[in-house]
Amino acid sequence: MIKVEFLGPIGKPSLEIEAATLADVANRLKEDAELVSWLDKCAVALNDTMVNDLATTLKDGDRVSILPPVCGG
Amino acid sequence: MELYNGPLNVKEIFGRWLDEEAESNYGAYIPFVGTIRAEDGIEALSFDIYEPVLQAWFDAWQEKAKSLGAVVKMAHAKGDVPLHQSSYVSAVFSPKRRVALELIDEFVEDFKANAPIWKYDVRDGKRIYAEDRSTPMNGSGLLA
């Protein structure tokens, strides 16, 4: 299982899902209509490191964070 | 990197940073202060921070500054910050002014675009995500 957490204003509880790659995570999240509107503007971190490749492989216990648009300062 | 609950004590932070680098032989110290402005009837701004990714982002900037012989520092508020108080300060120290002037510009702009911090307007005691002022981070849309 991997954990998917939604940061900042997304306001959704974390999910525990089975996924071998980030592409699997994308497919799973796209099943949720509320999340679809966030996904095109969100960045992704795997175990707190930013990632940019859907083919990134996942292992049991990994944590995927979904980061919506930011505005510090 | 320093994170505080609520508004920043700007004078204390800048004074302490000045003391920390007093003997470091930097010729330039360029501070930046972000202050909450009264606009559109807000009572305050409020902030969420994802600290592990913010720390990694800041560590990368420290390395970049070090390669130029400079030092970057920053402090940010978590939670609510009332009007006319500070939510963010940063600074660059460098041997000569040009590096510090250019770095503070790049650092603050990249901070706005890629530091994992979420801003909310506070109105009638409620937090409203400042979506229209927010920027998707580098790499956004990967899962779309």
Backbone of each chain as ProteinMPNN parsed JSONL, in Angstrom:
{"seq_chain_A": "MIKVEFLGPIGKPSLEIEAATLADVANRLKEDAELVSWLDKCAVALNDTMVNDLATTLKDGDRVSILPPVCGG", "coords_chain_A": {"N_chain_A": [[0.846, -1.198, 0.0], [0.405, 2.257, -0.688], [0.56, 5.615, 0.548], [-1.469, 8.411, -0.082], [-1.388, 11.821, 0.204], [-3.109, 14.919, 0.667], [-2.311, 18.183, 0.319], [-2.421, 21.466, 1.954], [-5.008, 23.54, 0.744], [-6.653, 21.585, -0.399], [-8.068, 19.809, 1.157], [-8.86, 17.125, 1.622], [-9.145, 13.858, 3.092], [-6.332, 11.627, 3.688], [-5.418, 8.927, 1.443], [-5.177, 5.359, 1.226], [-3.721, 3.323, -1.045], [-3.298, 0.754, -3.596], [-0.57, 0.787, -5.739], [1.678, 0.679, -8.432], [3.134, 2.442, -9.882], [3.517, 6.027, -10.421], [1.755, 6.644, -12.422], [-0.289, 4.845, -11.997], [-1.295, 5.893, -9.638], [-2.26, 8.331, -10.603], [-4.336, 7.424, -12.262], [-6.057, 6.317, -10.391], [-6.711, 8.556, -8.803], [-8.06, 10.108, -10.609], [-10.519, 9.03, -10.697], [-12.009, 10.335, -8.885], [-14.17, 12.891, -8.974], [-14.045, 15.39, -7.742], [-11.343, 15.694, -7.288], [-10.243, 15.807, -9.815], [-10.388, 18.41, -10.802], [-8.354, 19.589, -9.431], [-6.005, 18.294, -10.195], [-4.622, 19.09, -12.561], [-3.251, 21.315, -11.829], [-1.612, 20.712, -9.772], [1.443, 19.833, -8.1], [3.759, 17.122, -7.395], [5.076, 15.167, -4.768], [7.292, 12.582, -3.777], [7.771, 10.782, -0.982], [8.615, 13.191, 0.17], [10.308, 14.303, -1.739], [10.402, 16.214, -4.679], [8.826, 15.11, -7.681], [8.816, 14.24, -11.2], [8.055, 12.39, -13.093], [5.881, 10.18, -14.526], [6.35, 7.496, -14.722], [7.692, 6.788, -12.494], [8.536, 4.414, -10.089], [6.825, 2.768, -7.391], [6.955, 1.705, -3.956], [5.933, -0.5, -1.291], [4.645, 1.286, 1.43], [5.443, 3.792, 0.582], [5.023, 7.366, 0.342], [2.963, 9.629, -1.182], [2.662, 12.976, -1.99], [0.351, 15.53, -2.705], [0.566, 18.626, -4.088], [-0.973, 21.652, -4.136], [-1.425, 24.849, -5.985], [0.803, 27.458, -4.929], [1.479, 30.167, -2.604], [3.492, 31.836, -0.999], [4.713, 34.185, 1.5]], "CA_chain_A": [[0.0, 0.0, 0.0], [1.052, 3.559, -0.584], [-0.321, 6.634, 1.123], [-1.568, 9.646, -0.859], [-1.882, 12.888, 1.082], [-3.516, 16.113, -0.068], [-1.815, 19.268, 1.166], [-2.991, 22.807, 1.876], [-6.452, 23.791, 0.665], [-7.445, 20.542, -1.073], [-9.044, 19.47, 2.191], [-9.366, 15.749, 1.558], [-8.35, 12.958, 3.933], [-5.359, 10.791, 2.978], [-5.892, 7.641, 0.91], [-4.217, 4.247, 1.146], [-4.073, 2.611, -2.282], [-2.292, -0.094, -4.226], [-0.098, 1.425, -6.972], [3.054, 0.295, -8.75], [3.806, 3.628, -10.431], [2.726, 7.256, -10.268], [0.657, 6.586, -13.395], [-1.398, 4.152, -11.314], [-1.875, 6.859, -8.695], [-3.033, 9.286, -11.404], [-5.592, 6.778, -12.698], [-6.924, 6.157, -9.22], [-7.213, 9.858, -8.345], [-8.97, 10.654, -11.623], [-11.864, 8.471, -10.455], [-12.694, 11.244, -7.954], [-14.489, 14.093, -9.751], [-13.58, 16.574, -7.009], [-9.89, 15.8, -7.416], [-9.859, 16.057, -11.206], [-10.198, 19.847, -11.013], [-7.084, 19.984, -8.806], [-4.811, 17.568, -10.64], [-3.821, 19.745, -13.603], [-2.462, 22.422, -11.268], [-0.89, 20.239, -8.592], [2.734, 19.164, -8.206], [3.773, 15.843, -6.691], [6.301, 14.77, -4.065], [7.352, 11.192, -3.328], [8.564, 10.766, 0.259], [9.085, 14.561, 0.371], [11.149, 14.788, -2.832], [9.557, 16.526, -5.831], [9.013, 14.165, -8.788], [8.308, 14.753, -12.474], [7.969, 11.312, -14.074], [4.761, 9.268, -14.231], [6.841, 6.111, -14.688], [8.341, 6.565, -11.198], [7.981, 3.214, -9.45], [6.489, 2.931, -5.971], [7.062, 0.486, -3.151], [5.073, -0.529, -0.122], [4.996, 2.266, 2.455], [5.751, 5.109, 0.019], [4.068, 8.442, 0.622], [2.848, 10.56, -2.302], [1.997, 14.212, -1.552], [-0.214, 16.333, -3.788], [0.788, 20.015, -3.671], [-1.705, 22.614, -4.969], [-0.716, 26.108, -6.233], [1.364, 28.037, -3.707], [1.625, 31.624, -2.515], [4.117, 32.214, 0.267], [5.105, 35.581, 1.654]], "C_chain_A": [[0.884, 1.253, 0.0], [0.02, 4.563, -0.06], [-0.3, 7.861, 0.22], [-2.129, 10.719, 0.057], [-2.07, 14.177, 0.287], [-3.214, 17.332, 0.805], [-2.607, 20.56, 0.981], [-4.499, 22.791, 1.732], [-7.27, 22.666, 0.043], [-8.477, 19.973, -0.102], [-9.652, 18.091, 2.067], [-8.524, 14.872, 2.482], [-7.394, 12.113, 3.081], [-6.02, 9.495, 2.51], [-4.789, 6.613, 1.046], [-4.619, 3.44, -0.075], [-2.944, 1.682, -2.706], [-1.872, 0.595, -5.522], [1.354, 1.027, -7.184], [3.853, 1.476, -9.278], [2.943, 4.858, -10.152], [1.574, 7.296, -11.271], [-0.552, 5.877, -12.786], [-2.093, 5.088, -10.323], [-2.763, 7.844, -9.453], [-4.374, 8.67, -11.799], [-6.583, 6.646, -11.553], [-7.533, 7.499, -8.811], [-8.218, 10.439, -9.333], [-10.382, 10.064, -11.517], [-12.692, 9.39, -9.551], [-12.918, 12.589, -8.65], [-13.981, 15.371, -9.068], [-12.087, 16.789, -7.197], [-9.456, 16.179, -8.825], [-9.574, 17.543, -11.427], [-8.904, 20.353, -10.378], [-5.866, 19.46, -9.577], [-3.972, 18.326, -11.666], [-2.99, 20.903, -13.062], [-1.661, 22.001, -10.033], [0.447, 19.588, -8.946], [2.734, 17.958, -7.262], [5.125, 15.625, -6.014], [6.176, 13.305, -3.666], [8.301, 11.152, -2.13], [9.318, 12.096, 0.436], [10.127, 15.041, -0.629], [10.258, 15.026, -4.049], [9.869, 15.564, -6.975], [8.288, 14.67, -10.032], [8.058, 13.666, -13.505], [6.869, 10.326, -13.658], [5.204, 7.815, -14.105], [7.559, 5.791, -13.369], [7.694, 5.373, -10.492], [7.809, 3.448, -7.947], [6.665, 1.606, -5.25], [6.169, 0.619, -1.921], [5.555, 0.495, 0.908], [5.356, 3.644, 1.92], [4.629, 6.098, 0.317], [4.1, 9.45, -0.524], [2.072, 11.783, -1.815], [1.56, 15.012, -2.77], [-0.198, 17.794, -3.332], [0.079, 20.985, -4.608], [-0.924, 23.923, -5.137], [-0.384, 26.856, -4.936], [1.388, 29.563, -3.766], [2.187, 31.972, -1.144], [4.305, 33.714, 0.34], [3.974, 36.488, 2.095]], "O_chain_A": [[1.955, 1.286, 0.606], [-1.191, 4.39, -0.2], [0.77, 8.303, -0.2], [-3.211, 10.558, 0.623], [-1.308, 14.486, -0.629], [-3.782, 17.494, 1.885], [-3.348, 20.733, 0.012], [-5.197, 22.119, 2.493], [-8.492, 22.788, -0.035], [-9.613, 19.689, -0.483], [-10.829, 17.899, 2.372], [-7.327, 15.11, 2.641], [-7.631, 11.915, 1.89], [-7.011, 9.03, 3.072], [-3.606, 6.949, 0.99], [-5.736, 2.927, -0.138], [-1.806, 1.798, -2.251], [-2.73, 0.955, -6.328], [2.158, 1.033, -6.252], [5.076, 1.524, -9.149], [1.8, 4.747, -9.708], [0.539, 7.908, -11.007], [-1.695, 6.261, -13.03], [-3.316, 5.075, -10.189], [-3.871, 8.159, -9.017], [-5.419, 9.312, -11.684], [-7.786, 6.838, -11.725], [-8.723, 7.578, -8.508], [-9.123, 11.177, -8.942], [-11.315, 10.54, -12.165], [-13.911, 9.25, -9.458], [-11.968, 13.336, -8.886], [-13.544, 16.309, -9.734], [-11.618, 17.926, -7.259], [-8.412, 16.806, -9.006], [-8.641, 17.901, -12.145], [-8.41, 21.421, -10.741], [-4.821, 20.109, -9.607], [-2.745, 18.226, -11.652], [-2.118, 21.419, -13.762], [-1.099, 22.845, -9.336], [0.568, 18.887, -9.951], [1.831, 17.796, -6.441], [6.178, 15.866, -6.606], [5.106, 12.843, -3.269], [9.488, 11.454, -2.256], [10.494, 12.118, 0.8], [10.766, 16.07, -0.408], [9.457, 14.166, -4.418], [11.031, 15.236, -7.216], [7.306, 15.409, -9.953], [7.866, 13.974, -14.681], [6.924, 9.725, -12.585], [4.532, 7.002, -13.469], [7.985, 4.656, -13.154], [6.476, 5.322, -10.317], [8.545, 4.217, -7.328], [6.543, 0.533, -5.842], [5.717, 1.709, -1.57], [6.745, 0.555, 1.216], [5.557, 4.574, 2.701], [3.471, 5.73, 0.513], [5.137, 10.051, -0.803], [0.965, 11.655, -1.292], [2.305, 15.152, -3.739], [-0.839, 18.163, -2.349], [0.485, 21.13, -5.762], [0.121, 24.1, -4.511], [-1.171, 26.884, -3.989], [1.325, 30.161, -4.84], [1.446, 32.358, -0.24], [4.084, 34.428, -0.638], [4.177, 37.691, 2.26]]}, "seq_chain_B": "MELYNGPLNVKEIFGRWLDEEAESNYGAYIPFVGTIRAEDGIEALSFDIYEPVLQAWFDAWQEKAKSLGAVVKMAHAKGDVPLHQSSYVSAVFSPKRRVALELIDEFVEDFKANAPIWKYDVRDGKRIYAEDRSTPMNGSGLLA", "coords_chain_B": {"N_chain_B": [[16.67, 28.311, 8.285], [13.675, 29.625, 9.536], [10.651, 29.085, 11.228], [7.631, 30.428, 12.409], [4.905, 30.55, 14.707], [2.354, 32.603, 13.905], [2.764, 36.27, 13.561], [5.933, 37.745, 12.462], [8.785, 38.774, 14.371], [10.301, 41.223, 13.221], [12.415, 43.062, 13.684], [13.926, 41.803, 15.655], [14.734, 39.466, 14.324], [16.186, 40.397, 12.046], [18.161, 41.848, 13.364], [19.457, 39.851, 14.812], [20.371, 38.208, 12.717], [22.175, 39.974, 11.577], [24.036, 40.149, 13.648], [24.89, 37.477, 13.676], [26.401, 37.296, 11.352], [28.344, 39.124, 11.704], [31.13, 38.974, 11.813], [31.798, 37.797, 9.47], [32.79, 38.888, 7.211], [31.252, 39.816, 5.082], [30.356, 42.129, 2.579], [27.911, 43.065, 1.849], [24.514, 43.18, 2.878], [21.372, 42.305, 2.317], [18.169, 42.784, 3.074], [14.774, 41.539, 2.898], [11.409, 42.322, 3.413], [8.23, 41.044, 3.875], [5.029, 42.294, 4.171], [1.754, 42.271, 5.557], [-0.833, 43.641, 3.751], [-3.599, 45.928, 3.965], [-6.307, 45.101, 2.147], [-9.145, 44.665, 0.059], [-10.867, 44.217, 2.178], [-9.883, 42.286, 3.97], [-9.139, 40.603, 7.108], [-6.884, 39.461, 8.025], [-4.049, 37.499, 6.919], [-3.532, 34.002, 6.383], [-1.515, 31.077, 6.828], [-0.518, 27.9, 5.573], [2.05, 25.48, 5.805], [4.179, 23.155, 4.213], [6.5, 21.526, 5.693], [8.712, 19.607, 5.24], [9.244, 19.619, 2.427], [9.613, 22.322, 2.019], [11.957, 22.717, 3.489], [13.777, 21.214, 1.979], [13.726, 22.643, -0.415], [14.762, 25.076, 0.506], [17.289, 24.261, 1.392], [18.508, 23.617, -1.054], [18.703, 26.159, -2.135], [20.457, 27.306, -0.311], [22.776, 25.919, -0.964], [23.173, 26.833, -3.572], [23.612, 29.56, -3.066], [25.914, 29.361, -1.545], [27.737, 28.488, -3.441], [28.203, 30.804, -4.713], [29.519, 32.25, -2.92], [27.903, 33.354, -1.021], [25.256, 33.835, 1.475], [21.979, 32.728, 2.221], [19.053, 33.577, 4.077], [15.995, 32.891, 5.76], [12.724, 33.552, 7.14], [9.458, 32.513, 8.103], [5.934, 32.887, 8.662], [3.496, 30.793, 10.297], [0.026, 29.961, 10.305], [-2.246, 32.579, 11.406], [-1.682, 35.974, 10.381], [-1.903, 39.244, 11.308], [-3.084, 42.371, 9.795], [-0.643, 44.652, 8.54], [1.476, 43.503, 9.756], [4.375, 41.321, 9.664], [4.785, 38.481, 7.537], [6.813, 37.203, 6.291], [10.263, 37.166, 5.996], [13.407, 37.622, 4.41], [16.894, 37.318, 3.522], [19.991, 38.167, 1.981], [23.421, 37.661, 2.304], [26.503, 38.76, 1.057], [29.866, 38.863, -0.316], [30.22, 41.049, -2.083], [28.066, 43.667, -3.415], [26.641, 43.113, -5.833], [26.146, 40.356, -6.263], [24.46, 39.808, -4.081], [22.274, 41.518, -4.594], [21.266, 40.423, -6.973], [20.739, 37.791, -6.184], [18.794, 38.063, -4.135], [16.609, 38.887, -5.554], [16.143, 36.683, -7.335], [15.807, 34.678, -5.421], [13.561, 35.471, -3.869], [11.586, 35.547, -5.841], [11.561, 32.865, -6.744], [10.847, 31.702, -4.389], [8.185, 32.629, -4.159], [7.078, 31.161, -6.21], [7.654, 28.442, -5.815], [7.946, 27.589, -3.14], [6.482, 25.486, -0.746], [3.902, 26.693, 0.395], [0.777, 27.748, 1.537], [-1.652, 30.209, 1.071], [-4.208, 32.002, 2.738], [-7.015, 34.171, 2.718], [-8.362, 35.914, 5.489], [-11.554, 36.343, 6.463], [-14.307, 37.512, 8.223], [-13.551, 35.777, 10.21], [-13.126, 33.413, 8.856], [-11.153, 31.152, 6.87], [-10.111, 31.636, 3.586], [-8.99, 30.185, 0.725], [-6.428, 31.642, -1.195], [-6.719, 31.436, -4.08], [-6.614, 32.741, -6.588], [-4.298, 34.199, -6.468], [-2.33, 32.385, -6.355], [0.299, 30.144, -7.445], [0.915, 27.466, -9.651], [3.259, 24.956, -8.776], [6.593, 24.152, -10.046], [6.473, 21.537, -12.411], [3.831, 20.904, -12.116], [0.65, 19.308, -12.767], [1.34, 16.766, -13.413], [-0.121, 14.471, -12.719], [-2.456, 14.789, -14.083]], "CA_chain_B": [[15.269, 28.628, 8.036], [12.945, 29.764, 10.798], [9.193, 29.159, 11.086], [7.021, 30.936, 13.639], [3.442, 30.607, 14.785], [1.93, 34.003, 13.959], [3.609, 37.268, 12.892], [7.377, 37.726, 12.73], [9.433, 39.908, 15.05], [11.259, 41.555, 12.158], [13.619, 43.723, 14.219], [14.747, 40.796, 16.357], [15.328, 38.535, 13.351], [17.226, 41.069, 11.256], [19.271, 42.192, 14.258], [20.187, 38.616, 15.122], [21.109, 37.791, 11.516], [23.311, 40.9, 11.446], [25.033, 39.719, 14.636], [25.445, 36.176, 13.281], [27.362, 37.429, 10.258], [29.118, 40.343, 11.959], [32.567, 38.75, 11.594], [31.931, 36.914, 8.298], [33.437, 39.662, 6.144], [30.377, 40.131, 3.953], [30.246, 43.571, 2.355], [26.527, 43.439, 1.551], [23.433, 42.486, 3.596], [20.166, 42.848, 1.699], [16.968, 42.172, 3.643], [13.466, 41.709, 2.273], [10.314, 42.152, 4.376], [6.874, 40.952, 3.34], [4.087, 42.807, 5.174], [0.348, 42.074, 5.179], [-1.49, 44.9, 3.403], [-5.067, 45.98, 4.043], [-6.955, 45.22, 0.842], [-10.355, 43.851, -0.163], [-11.585, 43.942, 3.421], [-9.397, 41.136, 4.753], [-8.769, 40.867, 8.504], [-5.545, 38.894, 8.214], [-3.748, 36.373, 6.041], [-3.197, 32.813, 7.146], [-0.6, 30.271, 6.031], [-0.152, 26.509, 5.829], [3.384, 25.197, 5.266], [4.609, 21.758, 4.235], [7.874, 21.801, 6.107], [9.811, 18.812, 4.657], [9.582, 20.073, 1.067], [10.161, 23.677, 2.152], [13.35, 22.6, 3.942], [14.584, 20.754, 0.83], [13.817, 23.793, -1.332], [15.674, 26.063, 1.094], [18.644, 23.683, 1.391], [19.04, 23.768, -2.415], [19.074, 27.571, -2.273], [21.687, 27.555, 0.465], [23.893, 25.396, -1.759], [23.395, 27.753, -4.687], [24.22, 30.777, -2.517], [27.28, 29.022, -1.116], [28.583, 28.407, -4.637], [28.485, 32.187, -5.107], [30.17, 32.898, -1.779], [26.875, 34.106, -0.301], [24.394, 33.109, 2.417], [20.576, 33.167, 2.252], [18.327, 33.27, 5.307], [14.577, 33.247, 5.66], [11.795, 33.204, 8.217], [8.079, 32.623, 7.633], [4.878, 32.675, 9.662], [2.438, 29.795, 10.126], [-1.211, 30.437, 10.915], [-2.751, 33.91, 11.06], [-0.844, 37.169, 10.535], [-2.786, 40.41, 11.167], [-2.689, 43.454, 8.891], [0.502, 45.522, 8.825], [2.569, 42.753, 10.382], [5.163, 40.602, 8.659], [4.658, 37.027, 7.426], [7.974, 36.629, 5.595], [11.477, 37.96, 5.79], [14.563, 36.874, 3.913], [18.061, 38.184, 3.359], [21.203, 37.595, 1.394], [24.722, 38.254, 2.635], [27.523, 38.361, 0.09], [31.059, 39.707, -0.214], [29.987, 42.312, -2.792], [26.626, 43.93, -3.523], [25.957, 42.656, -7.048], [25.653, 38.989, -6.038], [23.329, 39.86, -3.137], [21.128, 42.141, -5.266], [20.686, 39.484, -7.937], [20.227, 36.607, -5.476], [17.559, 38.331, -3.385], [15.563, 38.922, -6.577], [15.863, 35.301, -7.753], [15.362, 33.892, -4.266], [12.19, 35.846, -3.494], [10.679, 35.143, -6.929], [11.422, 31.403, -6.715], [10.068, 31.451, -3.167], [6.763, 32.82, -4.461], [6.615, 30.176, -7.194], [7.934, 27.031, -5.52], [7.962, 27.202, -1.724], [5.174, 24.871, -0.485], [3.182, 27.486, 1.399], [-0.548, 28.091, 1.018], [-2.137, 31.457, 1.666], [-5.663, 32.152, 2.863], [-7.562, 35.415, 3.258], [-9.236, 35.708, 6.642], [-12.713, 37.252, 6.451], [-15.327, 37.048, 9.191], [-12.988, 34.666, 10.972], [-12.991, 32.198, 8.045], [-10.003, 31.117, 5.951], [-10.502, 31.406, 2.178], [-7.779, 29.952, -0.081], [-6.148, 32.729, -2.142], [-6.442, 30.67, -5.3], [-6.303, 33.593, -7.744], [-2.929, 34.742, -6.331], [-1.41, 31.259, -6.17], [1.021, 29.706, -8.646], [1.273, 26.046, -9.663], [4.7, 24.722, -8.631], [7.236, 23.484, -11.174], [6.094, 20.129, -12.565], [2.407, 20.682, -11.84], [-0.121, 18.661, -13.823], [1.888, 15.427, -13.689], [-1.124, 13.406, -12.55], [-3.706, 15.148, -14.784]], "C_chain_B": [[14.503, 28.615, 9.352], [11.453, 29.87, 10.5], [8.597, 29.53, 12.434], [5.508, 30.789, 13.567], [3.036, 32.063, 14.923], [2.983, 34.936, 13.396], [5.069, 37.228, 13.34], [7.801, 38.969, 13.505], [10.602, 40.335, 14.165], [12.545, 42.147, 12.731], [14.529, 42.714, 14.91], [15.473, 39.907, 15.351], [16.45, 39.22, 12.582], [18.43, 41.446, 12.119], [20.123, 40.976, 14.569], [20.984, 38.144, 13.914], [22.339, 38.679, 11.313], [24.429, 40.484, 12.401], [25.702, 38.415, 14.21], [26.55, 36.318, 12.243], [28.311, 38.615, 10.465], [30.598, 40.183, 11.625], [32.822, 37.942, 10.321], [32.535, 37.607, 7.08], [32.581, 39.811, 4.884], [30.26, 41.646, 3.82], [28.817, 44.027, 2.136], [25.564, 42.557, 2.343], [22.144, 43.099, 3.082], [18.938, 42.121, 2.224], [15.728, 42.452, 2.8], [12.408, 41.46, 3.347], [8.985, 42.094, 3.632], [5.887, 41.305, 4.44], [2.654, 42.644, 4.667], [-0.315, 43.431, 4.948], [-3.003, 44.785, 3.61], [-5.598, 46.106, 2.627], [-8.139, 44.268, 0.782], [-11.022, 43.415, 1.138], [-11.101, 42.757, 4.227], [-9.043, 41.576, 6.178], [-7.33, 40.461, 8.766], [-5.28, 37.98, 7.03], [-3.361, 35.2, 6.924], [-2.418, 31.861, 6.241], [-0.521, 28.834, 6.537], [1.213, 26.282, 5.18], [3.608, 23.693, 5.297], [6.125, 21.76, 4.457], [8.938, 20.927, 5.442], [10.226, 19.291, 3.262], [10.127, 21.505, 1.102], [11.631, 23.612, 2.564], [14.253, 22.167, 2.786], [14.789, 21.883, -0.172], [14.84, 24.801, -0.793], [17.12, 25.543, 1.107], [19.293, 23.829, 0.012], [19.47, 25.214, -2.661], [20.326, 27.909, -1.475], [22.913, 27.08, -0.3], [24.221, 26.341, -2.908], [24.092, 29.026, -4.193], [25.675, 30.529, -2.139], [28.225, 28.997, -2.308], [28.964, 29.796, -5.143], [29.157, 32.968, -3.974], [29.201, 33.649, -0.89], [26.118, 33.2, 0.673], [22.975, 33.645, 2.256], [19.97, 32.753, 3.587], [16.865, 33.609, 5.076], [13.825, 32.859, 6.924], [10.39, 33.391, 7.67], [7.119, 32.306, 8.774], [4.004, 31.494, 9.275], [1.192, 30.338, 10.815], [-1.497, 31.882, 10.545], [-1.717, 35.008, 11.312], [-1.733, 38.388, 10.286], [-2.225, 41.444, 10.184], [-1.486, 44.214, 9.452], [1.603, 44.824, 9.621], [3.235, 41.901, 9.314], [4.94, 39.093, 8.735], [5.929, 36.392, 6.89], [9.121, 37.629, 5.596], [12.546, 37.036, 5.227], [15.701, 37.858, 3.736], [19.161, 37.411, 2.659], [22.392, 38.388, 1.915], [25.702, 37.82, 1.547], [28.721, 39.299, 0.201], [30.861, 41.06, -0.887], [28.513, 42.448, -3.149], [25.951, 43.237, -4.692], [25.363, 41.252, -6.857], [24.417, 39.025, -5.138], [22.095, 40.462, -3.799], [20.458, 41.166, -6.222], [20.061, 38.283, -7.225], [18.931, 36.896, -4.746], [16.377, 38.374, -4.353], [15.164, 37.497, -6.971], [15.254, 34.494, -6.612], [13.903, 34.197, -3.92], [11.206, 35.412, -4.582], [10.476, 33.625, -6.933], [10.65, 30.975, -5.466], [8.571, 31.551, -3.474], [6.228, 31.691, -5.34], [6.705, 28.732, -6.707], [8.055, 26.647, -4.05], [6.568, 26.67, -1.368], [4.449, 25.52, 0.697], [1.852, 27.909, 0.772], [-1.119, 29.247, 1.821], [-3.663, 31.496, 1.647], [-5.972, 33.571, 3.308], [-8.382, 35.051, 4.482], [-10.313, 36.794, 6.614], [-13.773, 36.675, 7.376], [-14.845, 35.811, 9.934], [-12.806, 33.381, 10.169], [-11.792, 32.297, 7.111], [-10.498, 30.782, 4.548], [-9.22, 31.322, 1.347], [-7.617, 31.047, -1.131], [-5.766, 32.133, -3.499], [-5.981, 31.563, -6.449], [-4.91, 34.208, -7.66], [-1.901, 33.629, -6.243], [-0.875, 30.766, -7.51], [1.255, 28.204, -8.584], [2.795, 25.886, -9.59], [5.261, 24.09, -9.895], [6.789, 22.026, -11.222], [4.624, 19.863, -12.318], [1.696, 20.069, -13.037], [0.35, 17.255, -14.14], [0.797, 14.354, -13.656], [-2.418, 13.68, -13.314], [-3.923, 14.26, -16.013]], "O_chain_B": [[14.663, 27.712, 10.173], [11.036, 30.641, 9.635], [9.007, 29.01, 13.472], [4.911, 30.893, 12.495], [3.332, 32.698, 15.936], [3.976, 34.487, 12.824], [5.397, 36.753, 14.427], [7.256, 40.058, 13.323], [11.732, 39.877, 14.332], [13.641, 41.776, 12.31], [15.751, 42.766, 14.767], [16.663, 39.626, 15.497], [17.55, 38.677, 12.479], [19.574, 41.375, 11.669], [21.351, 41.051, 14.589], [22.133, 37.726, 14.051], [23.405, 38.2, 10.927], [25.604, 40.465, 12.034], [26.913, 38.251, 14.355], [27.518, 35.557, 12.249], [28.989, 39.054, 9.536], [31.248, 41.139, 11.203], [33.933, 37.454, 10.11], [32.762, 36.979, 6.046], [33.1, 39.918, 3.773], [30.087, 42.357, 4.81], [28.522, 45.219, 2.219], [25.767, 41.349, 2.466], [21.843, 44.259, 3.363], [18.693, 40.97, 1.861], [15.644, 43.455, 2.092], [12.506, 40.495, 4.105], [8.66, 42.99, 2.854], [5.898, 40.699, 5.511], [2.379, 42.854, 3.486], [-0.352, 44.27, 5.848], [-3.598, 43.718, 3.456], [-5.363, 47.119, 1.97], [-8.123, 43.196, 1.388], [-11.667, 42.367, 1.191], [-11.829, 42.263, 5.088], [-8.699, 42.731, 6.429], [-6.648, 41.037, 9.614], [-6.176, 37.716, 6.229], [-2.922, 35.376, 8.06], [-2.634, 31.838, 5.029], [-0.465, 28.576, 7.74], [1.495, 26.837, 4.118], [3.273, 23.028, 6.277], [6.91, 21.967, 3.531], [9.998, 21.45, 5.098], [11.415, 19.359, 2.953], [10.998, 21.858, 0.308], [12.456, 24.365, 2.047], [15.358, 22.686, 2.628], [15.882, 22.059, -0.71], [15.674, 25.312, -1.539], [18.059, 26.301, 0.86], [20.483, 24.128, -0.086], [20.482, 25.463, -3.317], [21.156, 28.704, -1.915], [23.955, 27.737, -0.295], [25.388, 26.618, -3.186], [25.038, 29.509, -4.815], [26.548, 31.363, -2.377], [29.374, 29.428, -2.207], [29.921, 29.951, -5.901], [29.337, 34.182, -4.06], [29.614, 34.488, -0.09], [26.306, 31.983, 0.697], [22.772, 34.856, 2.164], [20.324, 31.718, 4.153], [16.538, 34.503, 4.295], [14.232, 31.968, 7.669], [10.14, 34.3, 6.878], [7.44, 31.57, 9.707], [3.793, 31.22, 8.094], [1.289, 31.084, 11.789], [-1.052, 32.363, 9.503], [-0.985, 34.986, 12.301], [-2.261, 38.556, 9.187], [-1.056, 41.393, 9.799], [-1.341, 44.39, 10.662], [2.54, 45.464, 10.099], [2.728, 41.773, 8.2], [4.908, 38.501, 9.814], [6.116, 35.181, 7.012], [8.951, 38.794, 5.237], [12.586, 35.841, 5.522], [15.506, 39.072, 3.792], [19.247, 36.186, 2.735], [22.371, 39.618, 1.961], [25.728, 36.652, 1.16], [28.608, 40.397, 0.744], [31.27, 42.092, -0.355], [27.789, 41.453, -3.183], [24.803, 42.809, -4.57], [24.222, 40.996, -7.242], [23.433, 38.339, -5.414], [20.985, 39.972, -3.593], [19.231, 41.087, -6.279], [18.99, 37.813, -7.61], [18.04, 36.047, -4.735], [15.274, 37.947, -4.012], [13.983, 37.149, -6.942], [14.311, 33.728, -6.809], [13.107, 33.283, -3.703], [10.106, 34.957, -4.271], [9.354, 33.149, -7.106], [9.894, 30.004, -5.494], [7.791, 30.676, -3.099], [5.062, 31.31, -5.229], [5.92, 27.886, -7.136], [8.251, 25.47, -3.746], [5.571, 27.332, -1.657], [4.392, 24.989, 1.806], [1.806, 28.366, -0.37], [-1.079, 29.269, 3.051], [-4.309, 31.084, 0.684], [-5.284, 34.119, 4.17], [-9.025, 34.001, 4.514], [-10.027, 37.986, 6.723], [-14.091, 35.488, 7.31], [-15.628, 34.914, 10.247], [-12.382, 32.366, 10.721], [-11.456, 33.376, 6.623], [-11.2, 29.794, 4.338], [-8.457, 32.286, 1.279], [-8.555, 31.346, -1.87], [-4.649, 32.305, -3.987], [-5.074, 31.2, -7.197], [-4.388, 34.689, -8.666], [-0.713, 33.902, -6.074], [-1.498, 30.942, -8.557], [1.744, 27.704, -7.571], [3.529, 26.604, -10.269], [4.515, 23.558, -10.717], [6.733, 21.357, -10.19], [4.204, 18.706, -12.309], [2.093, 20.284, -14.183], [-0.186, 16.614, -15.045], [0.8, 13.435, -14.475], [-3.372, 12.907, -13.215], [-4.918, 14.417, -16.72]]}, "name": "protein", "num_of_chains": 2, "seq": "MIKVEFLGPIGKPSLEIEAATLADVANRLKEDAELVSWLDKCAVALNDTMVNDLATTLKDGDRVSILPPVCGGMELYNGPLNVKEIFGRWLDEEAESNYGAYIPFVGTIRAEDGIEALSFDIYEPVLQAWFDAWQEKAKSLGAVVKMAHAKGDVPLHQSSYVSAVFSPKRRVALELIDEFVEDFKANAPIWKYDVRDGKRIYAEDRSTPMNGSGLLA"}
